[in-house]
Amino acid sequence: MLKGIINQFIKGFRMRGIFSMIPLLLILLGCRTYSVDHNEIEYDQHVFTVHSSGLISVREKGIAKGNYNYEDKYQDFKVASSGSHLNISTDKCQLAYYKGEGAVYDRIQISFKGVAGELTSKVNQPDKLNLGGVIKSVDRCDGRLEYSEYDYNSPAAPLEIPKGLLSQRGFTVLKSVDGTLVHGDKGSEADELFIFCYGADYKGALKDFTNLNGKVPLLPKWTLGTWFSRYQPLTADDYKSIVKRFRKEQIPIDVIVPDMNWHKDGWFGTRFDKEKFPDMKGFFEWTHENGIHVGFNHHPGAVIRDDERSKLFCEMADLDYDSLLQATIKQYEESGWEFIKNALFYGEGNPDHIKPFFETFLSPIMDLGLDFHWVDGTPSVQNLENYYKLTEAHNNQRAIVLTRQVAGSFDHHRFPIGFSADSYISWESLRYNTELTVMGANNGIYWSHDIGGHMECLGDIDYKEMFARWVQAGAMSPFCRLHATGGEEWDRRQVHCRQPWQWGEQVLDVTRKILQLKYALMPYTYSLSRVAHDEGLLICYGMYMDYPEYANAYKYANSQYMYGPSVLVAPIMEAAPDNKGVNGNGVSNVWIPEGTWYDYYSGESIQGPVETLVSKTIDEMPLFIKEGAIIPMMEYMEYSDQYPLDHLNIEFYQPTESMKTSFTLYEDDGKSLLYKSGAYQQTIIDYEYDTESTTKITIHPCEGEYLHGIKKRSYSLILKHLHVQPQKVSLNGQMLGKEDWQITNTTLTIDTEVFGAKNKITVIIE
């Protein structure tokens, strides 16, 4: 065959010349009308980049690459072409591009394996199965219902949910438009298309996304603790008293936020209120000595007229003071907006104004000891990025900046944390908090909610019961920021109180119990924050991440979620059906996935998959631990890093069948940027259960190191839900006496001596 083609080509060349033989030459060469350079393929004046097995991008030849990560390491793909189309195949998908007229978006087709089997689709099809994106905030919302004004009598409509990264259909297209990623369903012309093809592998899509568009930063450890925040005229002494009361009540706390009560001059002020805070430097010194981090709220876009620093700011920002003054006076006369009566209003639209504002007004406060900023204004990714980088650079430590989010954004994950803002206080708003937490995780976004809600709404509500349930939900999420609005009238209403002891003994006990659990879980939680940085999978996420093939994972997506791989959280988000409030039993419909799960409080086992109604007294909530779970925990601390973690409690939940599981404990200094250069340590913990023989626990030597990292540690190994009482326990080959381990009901506890962190520990239970 090949010999015949060659002979025909030579004969044709002699008779008609080389140009007439080009089609035959293409056949001879296998019709290769494309070129490959590392992971880039050129074809039909387009460049296709194979970023991974599940992410392929395409742009016209000559269009510059966007500000994304175009690593060329991935080369495990195949390419084929004919005269009319190009095929690119990976182990996850096959992309077919067809030559022709019109937008490239309309000429691409993908095939992949979804939950229901093999699927083929054009990428321009509308995404009707999207799992939700990023909203701006819940300002003026009662649950999903958004009011047009801060008035319960104003018109209201359901809040629109933008589309996000993940979809049940198994693929998502993001467009790069002027350097910003938008969902493919938006009609904008694109500089480049990014086609995420993941099927049921949502975690793979998140990893591809964060590899492409920036990692989720590692959070400061203290952000994962309790926050106290109120818009209320409290003084420095008041805050000290509140912190001391938290300590007295044995409720751990890491953060206080005086909202905007730290300054005078109204809405846009930045000068200290010397009556409330006569010695701001001394206040910061006290908070840091007591393990407390402090954030201040400020409103951007204006400065105070008689603040002598305002003229300096105008010079640095290239703004004309006198022109701003006249424009602001005119705006005030026309609008009557009291907030600008004493201000120079320049607006929030220019990102170049952030640095001069930061250097003039915020940097001096950080020099005194302020830890982070709450920028309470109109969301802007560029503004946020400037605030974030300036804050990070100031102390050369991890930054957080609380802001609202740009609706539909695919960039906020790089600059945590979003605050969901001013919702009405209702059961509906509590439920929507949970939905936002899950949808945020679909896009790498951390949300911080006003725990307890922001402002009172209409209705007959048992606020005591609701506050207790809201605290439980907040504790079992990344951020528990107790916050509410204030004002002379608002402050008189119990509904806005965020000091747990003022709600009575029952609510105080609920708060103490759940927040102590939150802190006990800190080694587990902080390790999950490292996973979020490495892989894009946040601390809490939707059930469908782990169980994409189950319809109930989607049905229950807005009412329960996974807290890492081993803990299922299903907050109670409605009043007790017996109408007894804090004296009644709250209920939650819960879907238990496959396998055996254990009720954290009762110890009762339940076999999934199954839907069940869970009833709990006010001091408990539906929490279920997966069989085979490894949960590293710490002893009680008043704040997250009060003591070195030189003793670790590790809970192991015995499976019902032979199984091997593993967990990687992550540790670093909790605050610096040195983790980016490898200053951390990780310890792999293996748990192997064999129904026919032994249980084996291995704590491997820790890898890596960082300044002041743990060198020695003792352990309490706690094995729960044993099916058979053990007869022998050995540690590193040495049999332990009965005095070295204890059994209580079905729980075995083994307390070890101190071991070097680089030593391997092997425990065998027979």
Buried (B, 14 or more C-beta within 10 A) or exposed (E): EEEEEEEBBEEBBEEEEEEEBEEBBBEBEEBEBBEBEEBBBBBBEBBBBBBBBBBBBBBEEEEEBBEBEBEEEBEEBEBBBEEEBBBBBBEBBBBBBBBEEEEBBEBBBBBBBBBEEEBEBEBBEEBEEBBBBBBBBBBBBBBBBBBEEEEBEEEBEEBEBBBBBBBBBBBBBBBBBEEBBBBBBEEEEBBBBBBBBBBBBBBBBBBBBBBBBBBBBBBBBBBBBBBBBBBBBBBBEBBBEBBEBBBEBEBBBBBBBBBBBBBBBBBBBBBBBEEBBEEBEEBBEBBEEBBBBBBBBBBBBBBBBEBEBBBBBBEBBEBEBEEBBEBBBEBBEEEEEEBBEBBBBBEBEBBEBBBBBBBBBBBEBBEBBBBBBBBBBBBBBBBBBBBBBBBBEBBEBBBBBBBBBBBBBBBBBBBBBBBBBBBBBBBBBBBBBBBBBBBBBBBBBBBBBBBBBBBBBEEEBBBBBBBBBBBBBBBBBBBBBBBBBBEEEBBEBEBBBBBBBEBEEBBBBBBBBBBBBBBBBBBBBBBBBBBBBBBBBBBBBBBBBBBBEBEBBBBBBBBBBBBBBBBBBBBBBBBBEEEBBBEBBBBBBBBBBBBBBBBBBEEEBBEBEEEEEBBBBBBBBBBBBBBBBBBBBBEEBBBBBBEEBEBBBBBBBBBBEEBEBEBBBBBBBBBBBBBEEEBBBBBBBBBBBEEEEEBBBBBBBBEBBBEEBBEEBEBBBBBBBBEEEBEEBBBEEEEBEEEBBEEEEBBBBBBBEEBEBBBEBBBBBE
